[in-house]
């Protein structure tokens, strides 16, 4: 009690002005509030759930979800018929996957060649395809297409867009060639840097995934370190200006159309410094910037100087990135399939089939997926089948 009085007495001799007392309390309050927020941020970051908004990802069909939904229904109907009829996976080949743009509508056109052993099975497959696709409603049409002898070709339209061509070929199953190298596939998980726990879960899968990390994200360095710890190939997921910018925001540190050569070059260097050990780069968004050869050349020149590869995520059918990289001598590849446009187990399973079909036809394929819990679950379930069908390799093994 005496100590309290003594202290009080001292204060009475040294009176502060009222305004100074208020300012001191305000400063103290701000300090405590700032400390609490910093502690909360660090706590959340440690848990991998930092409260900062992760940039969206941009797909080639992002402006037309109804058409993409229809294409997904067609994919499922086709696969259901083929599986019911016992068609071998190796007899289903994706002979063409091409991005198309018509009057502002964008989608991936797919040609599927199906090898069947006899006319009776082909007839039953056609009948069931007609019934299944017809049940999808008037927006989907299934029509016979002219083709060479021995090939029954069919066109599928969704919302008046030509989305699929099916080629049903009569052919006995050949004996598998001896000592033929298995198709090789690389799978990139990008958009990493905002959830440490989810990134660690992808890194620990038995499938040797390639991990592509966004710069200037709350967990960029931690995710890069985890990739190195797990022995996974590490990439920089370089944000670039999309069409619709700034409403569609690629996140901090994006390469923008208005930037000059030196600003682009310095941003690329700074972002690569944040992801030490990165072997290559793929674009985050970029449907606008990847159509600009001048801007892309600046970025690619820096990659060439550092001995890194580039993967074109193909967020636009008019991208010049891949042919320009080849012309400049930068090792490069181009995305074949997005695995999780619709992040459900069923839809990802169909995209895995598409990936395998392309790999069997071309020998190699590159898939891109995103850090969704549904994608993690699907890859866990598909892991053994994938590794049994193809050789999963780092992207560096496929670039040319």
N, C-alpha and C positions, 0 to 999 in steps of 0.2 A: 504494500500500500504506500509506504514512504517513498519507494522508488518512483511510483506512479505520480505522486505529488511533486517530487523533485523534477521529473520530466516536464510536467505541466507548467511548473514554475519557470523553467528555462524558456518554454515556448512563449509565455506571457511577456517575457522581456524582449523577445525578438519577433515582433508581429510582422506577418507577411501581408502584403496587400491582397484583397479578396481575389482580384483577377489572376495573380500569380498562383494562388492556391487552386483555383479552377483549372488553370493550365497544367499544373502538376498532376492533378487527378486525371485529366484527359490523356496526358502523355502516358501515365502509368496504365490507364485502361487500354490504350492502343497497343502498348507493349505486351500486355498480358494476352489481348485478343490475337495479336500477331503470332505470339508464341504458341497459343493454342491451335491456331490454323496451321502453323508449320508442323507442329507435332501430329495433327490429324493427317496432313499431307504425307508425312514420312511414314506414319502407321499404315495409311492406305496403300502407299507405294510398295511398302514391304510385303503387304498381302497381295499385291498385284491387282488392286481394284481402285487405283487412283481416280479421283473424281474429276477427270478432264475428259471432254468429249472426243471420242475417236473419230477421225474423218471417215466419211462414207467411202465405199468403193464404187467405181464406175464400171458398168458393163456395157457392152455394145448395144444391148436392147433396153437400156434403162429408161428410155422415153416411151416404150411401148410394152408395158407389163402384160396387157391382155393378149397380145400376139405370142409373147413368150410362154404364157400360161397354156395357150392352145397348143404350142409346139411340144410342151412337156406332156400334155395329154396324148398327143399323137405318138410320141416316143414310147410311152407306157403301153399304149394299145398294140403297137407293132411288136414290142418285146414280149408281151403276154401271149400273143398268137404264136410267135416263133418258139417260145419255151414250151408252150402247151403241146406243140407238134414235135418236140424233141430235137429241134435243130441244134447242132453243135455250135458252141461259141466260135470255134475256129472257122466255121462255115459262114459266119456273118462278118463282112468286111466293110469298113467305112472307106469307100473309094474316093470320096470327096467331102470336105467340110470347108465351105467358103462363106465369107461374110458378104452380105448383100445389103444394099441401100437403095430404096425406091421411094421417091417423093417424101423423104424424111423418115420413112419406116426402115428400121435396121434389124436384121436377124441373121442367124447362121443357117445357111442352106446345107442340107446333108444328103449325100447319095449313099445308099446302102446296097451292097451286092450280097445276095443270099444264095448259097450253093445248095441245091436240093437234088436228091438221088433219082427221083422219078416224077413222071407227069401227074400221077395220082396225088402225090403229096403236094405238088405245086398247086394243083386245082383246089385242094382243101385249104391251103394257106391263103390263096386269093379270096375264096369264099368267106373265110373267117376274118380276113383283113377288111373286106367290104362291110361286113356286119359290125365289127368293132368300131371302125372309123365312122360309119354311118350313124352309130349311136351317139357320137360326140356332138351331133347337132348340125344345122344347116351351114354353119361357118366352116365346116371341114368337108372337102370333097376328095374322092378317090377315083382316078380315071386311068384307063389303059393308055399307054404311050407307045408310039411306034419305036421299034427296036430291031436289031439284027435277029436272024433266025436262031432259035434255041434260047432266046432271052425274052422273058416277059417283063416289060417295063411298065411302071405305074407312077403317075404323078399325084402328089398329095398337096392340096392347097389349104391354107388356114387364113381366114379373113382376106381372101383374094390374093394372098401372097404364096408363091411357089416355095414350099418349105422342105419337101422331101422328094427324092426319086428313089424308088425301089426297083432293083433289078433282080429278078428271080431266074437263076441260071440252072439248067439241068446239067449235072456233073457228078460222076461218082467220086466219092471221097478218095483223094490220092493218098498213097502211103507217105507218111511224114519223111521229108528228106533227112538223110543222115548227116550228123555233125553240122547242122545249120545253126548259126548263131541266133540265140533268142532275141526277140525285139527288146529294145532298150527304152526305158521311160524315166523321165525326171519329174518329180512332183514338188512344186514350190508352194510353201505356205507363206503368204505375204500379209501385209497390214499388221505385222507384229510390232510391239513396243508399248502397248497399253495395258497388258495383263500378263504379269510375270508367271502366274500359276498356269494359265492356259498355254503359254509359250513353252514352259518346261514340260507340260504333258505331251505336246506335239514332238518336242525334241527327244523324249524318252520312248517314243513308239519304236517298234522293231523295224518298221519301214524307214530306210535312210532318206528322210525328207531334206529338202533344201529350205533354209529359213531366211526370209527376206524382211529386214527390219526398217521401219520408218525412222527418219532422223528427227531430232528435237521432240521426241515423245518422252513421257515420264520414265519409262523403263528401257529406253534404247540401249544404254550401256549394259544393263543387267541381262537383257535378253541376248545381246551379242556374246556376253561372257558365258551364258548357259549353253549357247550353240557350240562354242569352242569346247566347253567341258564335256559335252555329249558327242563331240567329234562330228558334228553336222556341218555341211557346207553352209557358209554364211554369205548373204547378199545384202546390198543396200536397196531398199524400196524407195526409189527417188520420186518425190511428188512433183507433178507437172500440171500445168493449167489445162482444165477440161473445157469443153464447150458448156456454156451456161455459167461460167465463172463471172462474178463472185458468189452468185446464189449457190452454186455447187462448189463447195470449198475443199481444196485438196489438202488443207492443213498447213502448218507452219513450214517456212523454208522452201516453198514450191518454186520451181522454175516457171517464170511467166513470160508471155509473149512480149511484154513491154520492156523486158530487161535487155541490156546490152551484153556484148561478148564477155567482158571482164566480170560483170556481176554474175552471169551464169557460171563462168569458170570457177570463181571464188566460192560460190555456193556448193558446187559439186565437190570441190576440195574439202570444204568445211564438213559437209555431210559424210564424206568418206572417212575423215579423221574421227568421226563419232562412232564409226562401225569398223574398228580395226580388225583386220583379218578377212574382210569381205573379198570374195573372189570375183564378184561381178555385180551387176545392177539390173533391176527391171523397173519399169515405170509404174508409179501409182497415179491412176487417172491418166491425164495427158491426151485426151481425144483431140484437143486443139493443138497443143505444142508439137505432138509427134507428126503432125501434118506439115510442119515448118522445117524444111531441110536446113536452112541457115542456123536456126537455134539448135537443132539436133546435132549438127556437125560440131558445134562448140563443145557440147557435152561428150560426144563420142571421141573427139580428139583428146580430151582429158583421160578418158578410159584407155585409149590406145597408149598414151604416154605412161600410164601406170600398169599396163599389161593386164587389164581386166576385161571381162566379157560383158555383153549386153543381151538381155532377153526382152523382146518387144511383147508387152502384155496384150497388144492388139485391142485397144479400147475403141479404135475406129478402123473401119475398112480402108481408109485413105492414108493410113500411117506410112511414112517414108522411112521409118527408123531401121527396119531390118535390111532392105536393099541398100540403104545408105551405109550402114555398118559394114556390110560385105564389101561395098565399093571402097571403103576407107581402110579395110584390112583389120577391122575390129572383130574378134571372135564373137559370133552371135547365134541366136536361135529365136524362134517365134512361137508364141503360145498356140497350142493345138486345141485345148479344151479348158473351159472353166468347170470345175467339178461341182461347185456348190452355188450356182445361181439360185437354186431353191434348196436350202440346207436341210433337207429331210433325207432319211436313210434310203428311202425308195428312189428318190430323184438322183441322189449321189450315186447309187448303184447303177442307174442307167447311164450316167455320165462316165462312170468307170468302164462300162461296156463300150461306150463310144471311144474312150481313150485306148482301150485294148485293140479295138478294131482298126483305129488309125495306126497304131504301132505295128500291128501285123502287116498292114498294107505298105507302110512307108519304111518300116524298120526301126523308126524312132518316133517319139512324141513327147511333148512337154505339157504338163497340166499345171494349172494354178488353182489354189484353193485358199480359203480364208479362215481365221481363227474363231470359228463358231463351235460351240459344244456339239452340235449335230454333225459337223464335219469330223471332229475328233472321234466321235462314236462310230461313224461310218467307216473311217479309215482303220480303226481297231478291228472292226468286223470283216473288212475286205482285205486286210493285210496279207493273210496266207494265200488267198486266191490271186492277188496281184503278184506276189513274189513267185507263185507257181507258174504264172502265165508269161511274165516278162522279167527282165533284169532291171531292177530299179537302181539308178545311178545318179551321181551328182550332175548338175547342169553342165559343169565344166567338161564332162565326158561327151556331151552332145553338140556343143557349139562348134561352128565351123567358119 
